Amino acid sequence: MANVSRAVTIDDLRALALRRLPEFVSQPMETGSGNGNGPRRNVERFKDYLFRPQSLVDIAEPAHAVTVFGRAYSQPFGISAIGYADYFRRHADTLFAQAAAAADIPFILSGGSIAPVEKIARTAPSHSWFQLYSARDTSVTQRIIDRARDAGIQVLVLTVDVPVMPQNDWLMRSGLRLPASVPIRSLPYVLWQLLTHPGWTCELIAAGGFPTLESWSAYAPKGSNSAEIHQYYRSQVPAPQTWSQLEHIRRSWSGKLVIKGLLSAQDAVRAVDLGADAITVSNHGGNRLDCVPAALDALPAVHAAVGGRLPVFFDGGIRRGPDILAAYCLGASFCFIGRAALYGAAAGGVAGVSRAIEILQRELNQTMAMLGLPSIARAGPDWITQTGRVPPRQT
């Protein structure tokens, strides 16, 4: 396992992760959907913003603690839902939960997770949220909601930006459909990748192959094997998503409901009117469509439309501590990281995830101290400027 303690930045963890992972695992992670512009755009957009420092401010230690839904967290960010995370590091869902609990931040378990919600809720009972993908069979959707409630989950994150299955250009060219199939023409390539990435390969062999989608085993036909459970999941998700379904889920779920995947201020207003407790501005990490704006571009307008009524969360492209601060300055109430945590897990297991959290915390602390910003709660448009443009203002 890599010595993640030597990683200074998230990019260092990324390099370690890419060194360990076969290309047929790392490339889909990196490129998201289409030609890969989505993830790149999310990351690059932060470079268009600079901060305005204030001098002669007495700052001993900038305050990072944030209260979300009446619960205080030590940091202004959490770990977002990451589907199929166990493909990158065995038991990754559990590792995320463990690291989140240790750092006192929330972790959202993916609706397409390997680990069942009950296991994660036991691992981090005070830090686990759950992401919901609506199923084509509405009775399955209700069973998932009931199961999350019975496990003790208090925050449900309904993801609404996956109406159809996304396409990844790299995967389509390769013909790979892991874990379902490997074309004969791709066998030499796959074998070479396995041989040249022995750490990942040995872990795969020791576990008996690709993990079973345990979170969906209860809904697949009785007696289904791992491949059949995966096939059943893909027959149910993605499902058509409508506002009437949101209304039904709101009636079915008595806890806090977050609507994730909105880029439109108009959609955000409607979600609030239908009973959402928070909105997450997100383009799914660029994993769903490569020709939509960066999540950061949508944040100010959504905040202007609904920020006075409920929390506005942000998820998309965070790789550095200053990125978190930029999102707060543009209207975020809380942030989530995805690939940054996944790089850590792939590189070094729970130690890698913890290192990713530590890196972002340290960078955020350094940035705030250098800017003279005593508390993340005071971040706003006066602290940030868009290079070459008029500074953004919020209403």
C-alpha positions in Angstrom: 0.0 0.0 0.0 1.3 3.5 -0.9 2.7 5.7 1.8 -0.1 8.3 1.6 1.4 10.3 4.5 3.8 11.8 2.0 1.0 13.1 -0.2 1.0 16.9 0.0 -1.9 17.6 -2.3 -5.0 15.8 -3.7 -3.1 15.6 -7.0 -0.4 13.6 -5.2 -3.1 11.2 -4.0 -4.5 11.1 -7.6 -1.0 10.1 -8.9 -0.8 7.3 -6.4 -4.3 6.1 -7.2 -3.7 6.1 -11.0 -0.4 4.2 -10.5 -2.3 1.4 -8.6 -5.5 1.2 -10.8 -5.7 -0.6 -14.1 -6.6 1.8 -16.9 -10.0 0.2 -17.5 -10.9 1.3 -13.9 -9.2 4.7 -13.8 -10.2 6.0 -17.2 -14.0 5.9 -16.6 -13.4 7.5 -13.2 -11.3 10.3 -14.8 -13.4 11.0 -17.9 -17.0 10.7 -16.5 -19.3 10.8 -19.5 -18.8 11.6 -23.2 -15.4 12.9 -24.1 -14.4 13.7 -20.5 -14.9 17.5 -20.6 -17.4 17.5 -17.7 -14.9 16.5 -14.9 -12.2 18.7 -16.4 -14.5 21.7 -16.7 -15.6 21.3 -13.0 -11.9 21.4 -11.9 -10.7 24.1 -14.2 -13.5 26.6 -13.4 -12.1 27.2 -10.0 -9.0 28.7 -11.6 -11.1 31.6 -12.8 -11.5 32.9 -9.3 -9.1 34.8 -7.0 -9.5 36.0 -3.5 -9.3 39.5 -1.9 -7.2 39.4 1.3 -7.8 41.7 4.2 -4.7 42.7 6.2 -4.0 43.3 9.9 -6.6 40.8 11.1 -5.9 38.9 14.3 -6.5 35.2 13.5 -5.2 32.5 15.7 -7.2 29.7 14.1 -9.9 30.1 11.4 -13.2 28.6 12.4 -14.3 25.7 10.1 -17.2 24.2 12.1 -20.5 24.3 10.3 -24.0 23.4 11.4 -26.2 21.4 9.0 -29.8 20.4 9.8 -29.1 21.3 13.4 -26.0 19.1 13.7 -22.5 20.6 14.0 -19.7 19.2 11.9 -16.0 19.9 12.4 -15.4 20.8 8.7 -17.4 22.7 6.1 -17.4 19.7 3.7 -18.3 16.0 3.6 -17.9 13.0 1.4 -20.3 12.6 -1.5 -22.0 9.5 -2.8 -19.7 7.4 -5.0 -21.2 4.5 -6.8 -19.3 1.2 -7.3 -16.5 2.6 -5.0 -15.4 -0.9 -4.0 -14.1 -1.4 -7.6 -11.4 1.0 -6.7 -10.6 -0.2 -3.2 -12.2 -3.2 -1.5 -14.7 -2.1 1.2 -14.4 1.5 0.1 -17.9 2.4 1.3 -17.0 1.3 4.8 -13.7 3.1 4.6 -15.4 6.4 3.7 -17.8 6.0 6.6 -14.9 5.3 9.0 -12.9 8.2 7.9 -15.9 10.5 7.9 -16.8 9.5 11.5 -13.2 10.0 12.6 -13.1 13.5 11.0 -16.6 14.3 12.2 -18.0 15.0 8.8 -21.0 13.5 6.9 -20.7 10.7 4.3 -23.4 10.0 1.7 -23.8 6.3 0.9 -24.4 5.8 -2.8 -27.7 4.4 -4.0 -25.5 2.1 -6.2 -23.2 1.0 -3.3 -21.7 -2.4 -2.7 -22.2 -2.2 1.1 -25.8 -2.3 2.4 -27.2 0.8 4.2 -27.5 -1.1 7.4 -23.8 -1.8 7.6 -22.8 1.8 6.9 -25.3 3.1 9.4 -23.8 0.8 12.1 -20.3 1.9 11.1 -21.0 5.7 11.3 -24.4 6.1 12.9 -24.1 9.8 13.4 -22.4 10.7 10.1 -24.2 8.6 7.5 -26.6 10.0 4.9 -28.2 8.0 2.1 -28.5 8.7 -1.6 -31.7 7.6 -3.4 -32.0 6.6 -7.0 -35.6 6.1 -7.9 -36.3 2.7 -9.3 -38.6 1.9 -12.3 -40.6 -0.3 -10.0 -42.2 2.2 -7.5 -42.6 -0.5 -4.9 -38.8 -1.0 -4.9 -38.3 2.8 -4.4 -40.6 2.6 -1.4 -38.7 -0.4 0.0 -35.4 1.5 -0.3 -36.9 4.5 1.5 -38.3 2.3 4.3 -35.0 0.4 4.6 -33.0 3.6 5.0 -35.4 4.9 7.6 -35.3 1.6 9.5 -31.5 1.7 9.5 -31.6 5.0 11.3 -30.7 7.3 8.3 -32.0 10.9 8.9 -30.9 12.6 5.7 -32.1 11.3 2.3 -30.4 12.7 -0.8 -32.6 12.2 -3.9 -30.5 12.4 -7.0 -32.5 13.7 -9.9 -30.0 14.2 -12.8 -29.9 10.7 -14.2 -33.0 10.2 -16.4 -31.1 7.9 -18.8 -27.9 5.8 -18.7 -24.9 8.0 -19.5 -22.3 7.1 -22.1 -18.6 7.1 -21.7 -16.7 7.4 -25.0 -13.6 5.5 -23.7 -15.7 2.6 -22.5 -17.6 2.4 -25.7 -14.4 2.3 -27.8 -13.0 -0.4 -25.5 -16.1 -2.6 -25.6 -15.6 -3.4 -21.9 -18.7 -3.8 -19.8 -17.2 -4.7 -16.4 -18.1 -6.7 -14.5 -20.5 -8.1 -17.1 -18.3 -8.8 -20.1 -14.9 -8.6 -21.7 -14.8 -8.9 -25.5 -12.4 -11.4 -26.8 -10.5 -8.7 -28.7 -10.0 -6.9 -25.4 -8.6 -9.9 -23.5 -4.9 -9.2 -24.2 -5.3 -5.6 -23.1 -7.2 -6.6 -19.9 -4.6 -9.2 -19.0 -1.8 -6.8 -19.5 -3.4 -4.3 -17.3 -4.0 -6.9 -14.6 -0.3 -8.0 -14.7 1.0 -4.4 -14.6 -1.1 -3.4 -11.6 -0.5 -6.3 -9.2 -1.7 -4.6 -6.1 -5.2 -4.1 -7.4 -5.2 -7.5 -9.2 -4.2 -9.4 -6.0 -6.9 -7.6 -4.0 -9.5 -8.6 -6.7 -8.3 -12.3 -6.7 -8.3 -12.5 -2.9 -11.9 -11.3 -2.8 -13.0 -13.8 -5.4 -13.6 -11.3 -8.2 -15.7 -8.1 -8.5 -17.9 -7.5 -5.4 -21.6 -8.1 -5.3 -23.9 -5.1 -5.3 -25.2 -6.0 -1.8 -27.3 -2.9 -1.5 -29.6 -4.3 -4.3 -29.5 -8.0 -3.5 -32.7 -7.8 -1.5 -34.7 -6.5 -4.5 -33.4 -8.8 -7.2 -35.2 -12.1 -7.8 -34.5 -14.6 -5.1 -31.4 -16.7 -5.7 -29.8 -14.2 -8.1 -26.0 -14.4 -8.4 -23.7 -11.3 -8.4 -24.1 -10.8 -12.2 -27.8 -11.1 -12.1 -28.1 -8.6 -9.2 -26.1 -6.2 -11.2 -28.2 -6.7 -14.2 -31.4 -6.2 -12.1 -30.0 -2.9 -10.8 -29.4 -1.7 -14.3 -32.9 -2.7 -15.3 -34.3 -0.4 -12.6 -31.8 2.5 -12.6 -31.9 5.0 -14.1 -35.6 5.5 -14.1 -37.8 8.3 -15.5 -37.9 11.1 -12.9 -40.8 13.6 -12.6 -41.9 16.3 -10.2 -44.8 14.1 -9.1 -42.4 11.4 -8.0 -40.6 14.0 -5.9 -43.9 14.9 -4.3 -44.5 11.2 -3.5 -41.0 10.7 -2.0 -41.5 13.9 0.1 -44.7 12.4 1.5 -42.9 9.0 2.1 -39.9 10.4 3.9 -40.3 12.2 7.2 -36.6 13.1 7.6 -34.5 15.7 5.9 -34.7 15.6 2.1 -31.9 16.9 -0.1 -32.5 17.3 -3.9 -29.1 16.7 -5.6 -28.2 17.4 -9.2 -29.9 20.8 -9.9 -28.2 23.4 -12.1 -31.3 25.6 -12.8 -32.5 28.3 -10.4 -36.1 27.6 -11.7 -35.8 23.9 -10.8 -34.4 24.9 -7.4 -37.3 27.1 -6.6 -39.8 24.4 -7.6 -38.0 21.8 -5.5 -38.1 24.1 -2.5 -41.9 24.7 -3.0 -42.4 20.9 -3.0 -40.8 20.5 0.4 -37.0 20.0 -0.1 -34.9 20.8 3.0 -31.8 21.5 0.9 -30.6 21.7 -2.7 -27.3 20.4 -4.0 -25.9 22.2 -7.0 -24.2 19.4 -8.9 -23.6 18.1 -12.4 -22.9 14.6 -11.0 -19.2 15.2 -11.1 -19.4 15.6 -14.8 -20.3 12.0 -15.0 -23.7 12.4 -16.8 -23.3 14.9 -19.6 -20.1 16.5 -20.9 -21.8 19.6 -22.4 -23.4 21.3 -19.4 -21.9 24.1 -17.3 -19.5 23.5 -14.5 -21.3 23.1 -11.2 -19.6 26.3 -9.9 -21.1 28.3 -12.8 -24.6 27.4 -11.6 -24.1 28.1 -7.9 -24.6 31.9 -7.7 -27.9 31.8 -9.5 -29.3 29.0 -7.5 -28.2 30.7 -4.3 -29.8 33.9 -5.4 -33.0 32.1 -6.1 -33.4 30.0 -2.9 -30.4 30.6 -0.6 -32.5 32.7 1.7 -35.0 29.9 2.2 -32.9 26.8 2.7 -29.3 25.5 2.6 -27.6 25.3 -0.8 -25.0 22.5 -0.9 -22.3 22.3 -3.6 -20.6 19.2 -5.2 -18.4 19.4 -8.3 -14.6 19.5 -8.9 -13.2 20.3 -5.5 -9.5 19.4 -5.4 -8.1 22.1 -3.1 -8.9 23.8 0.1 -9.3 27.2 -1.7 -12.0 25.5 -3.9 -14.1 24.9 -0.8 -13.8 28.6 0.1 -14.6 29.7 -3.4 -17.9 27.7 -3.3 -18.8 29.3 0.1 -18.1 32.8 -1.3 -20.4 32.1 -4.2 -23.3 30.9 -2.0 -22.7 27.4 -0.8 -23.8 26.4 2.7 -21.9 23.1 2.7 -19.6 21.3 0.2 -19.0 17.7 -0.7 -16.0 16.0 -2.3 -16.1 12.9 -4.5 -13.0 12.1 -6.5 -10.8 13.7 -4.0 -11.9 11.1 -1.4 -11.9 8.3 -4.0 -8.3 9.0 -4.9 -7.4 8.7 -1.3 -9.2 5.4 -0.9 -7.7 3.9 -4.1 -4.2 5.0 -3.0 -4.2 4.0 0.6 -7.5 2.7 2.0 -8.9 4.5 5.1 -5.6 6.2 5.7 -5.8 7.6 2.2 -9.3 9.0 2.7 -8.2 10.5 6.0 -5.2 12.0 4.3 -7.5 13.6 1.6 -9.6 15.2 4.4 -6.4 16.4 6.2 -5.0 18.0 3.0 -8.2 19.9 2.3 -8.5 21.0 5.9 -4.9 22.2 6.0 -5.2 24.1 2.7 -8.5 25.7 3.7 -7.0 26.7 7.1 -3.9 28.2 5.4 -6.0 30.1 2.8 -8.4 31.6 5.3 -5.6 32.7 7.6 -3.7 34.3 4.8 -6.8 36.1 3.6 -7.7 37.4 7.1 -11.0 35.5 7.1 -11.7 34.4 10.7 -14.6 32.1 10.0 -16.0 30.2 7.1 -19.5 31.5 8.0 -18.3 35.0 7.0 -17.3 34.0 3.5 -19.1 35.8 0.8 -18.8 37.7 -2.5 -16.7 40.5 -1.0 -13.9 38.0 -0.6 -13.7 36.7 -4.2 -13.3 38.1 -7.7 -13.6 36.5 -11.1 -10.5 37.1 -13.1 -11.1 39.7 -15.8 -14.7 40.2 -14.8 -16.8 42.2 -12.4 -16.9 40.6 -8.9 -20.0 38.4 -8.5 -22.8 39.8 -6.3 -25.5 38.0 -4.5 -29.0 39.2 -3.7 
